[in-house]
Amino acid sequence: MTEPQRRQKILIVDEDLGFVLWLGQILAELGHQGLPAFSWDEADSNTRRLKFSVDVVICNPYLTGTADRLAALAQVNQPLRVVLAEDPAFEAPSSMAGYATLSKPTGSEHISHQDWLVKVEQALADAVPYGQNAKRGRAS
């Protein structure tokens, strides 16, 4: 695994505690700083309180208010890049189409730590700035 060129600040927003904490660990191993949040309200509170400027958001596109919250974050964190943490059983909302994706593991799926390091690194490389989601990148 190569060292990232720049330590990125990454906001992780998902209601799945295990996934958020595990993804934070993966990001730390890749040399990035992750800030976990289990809702958009918590994400807003944490980023303000910690004065955390966000380079990338990895978020659950099914959370209520995701499109509006991404737009608000993009106003103060430019360029804000987006990765959607998708549940493979559901299709992302059409308003979220075109962003890089990271398919969340299913309960029955064997998860190789090394494979996930590569998947997360690829999703970050595929992430496009908010509002420029014409090309779909997929890290399944």
N, C-alpha and C positions, 0 to 999 in steps of 0.2 A: 504494500500500500504506500503510495507516495504522499508526502506531506503536502497539505493544501498551500496554495500560494499566499492566501490571506485568511486569517481567522475570521470567519463570518459569524455574525450574531443572528441566531435563528430562533424565532418564536414558534413553539409547537402548541397547537390548539386542538385538543381532542378530548372527548369525555372518557376515554378508556385509560384509566390510571396506569395499568401495566404497559400499554403501548407507549404512552407519553414518557414514562420514566426510562423504558428500554431504549427508545429512540434518542433520548437525551444522552444516554450512555454511549450509543453508537456515534453520535455527533461529537462527543468529547474525544472519543478515540480517533476520530478523523481530524481533530484539532480545532473544532468549532465550539462556540459557546451557545448552549441551548437554554431557553427560558420556557419552562412548561406552564401550561394553563389548561384547565379543564372546562372552560367556557370562554366566550368572548368577553363577558364582563370581567372575569378574572384576568384575561389577557390585557385588557385596557388598564385595569388597576395596576397590575404588575409592571407594565412597560412605563407607565407614568411615575410610579413610586420609585422604581429603580433607574429611571432615566435611561432606559434600554432602547437604543436606536436599533431598528430591525433591518437587516439586509434581506432575509428570506423568511417567509412564513410557510410552515408545513402545517396544513390544517385539514380538518374533517369538513368536506364540502356540504355535508348533510346537516350540520349544526344550523339552527335558526339564526338568520342575520349574517351569514358568512359573506355574501356579496357586498352588503353595506359596510361591514367592518373592514373588509379588505380595501374598499375604496377610501375609507377614512384613514387607515394606516398608510396607504399610498400617498396621501396628501402630505404627511409629515416625514415619511421615510422613502426618499426617492434615490435611485430606482428600487422599488420593492419587488422582489422576485417571489413567485408563488409555486408551491408544490402541493398538490392535493393528495391527502392520505385517504385513498378510496377503499371501500369495502367491495371486494370483487363480486359480491352477490347483487349489488345495486349499481345503477347507472348514475353518474354525477349529474346534478342539475344542469340544464342546457346553458344557463348563464355562466357556468364554470368550465365549459368545454374549451379545450385548447391549452390548458396549463399542463405543466409536467405533472406526472402522477407517480405515486408510490402505493402499490397495492398492499393493503394490510394483510398480514397472514391470517389464515383461517385456523380454527382450533385443531383441525386434523393435520395441518401442514407441518412437516419437519422444517425447522428454521435453522439453517446453517449460519452461524455468526459471520463467517467470512463472506458468504453470499450477501448478507445484509449490509456489510460494510461497502461492498461493491454497488449494491442497489441504491443505497442512500447517496453515495458519491455520484452515481450516474444521474439520479433525480435532481441533485443540486446543480449538476452541469447542464441539465436540460431546462432548468427553471428559467422562465422568461419574465421580464418586468410586467407588473400589473398593467392591464389594459392592452398588452401586446400579445394576446393569447391566440394568435392565428394558427400557430403550428403546434401540434399535439406531440409531446414527448411522453414516453411510457417506460417506467422502471417497474416491471411486474415482478 
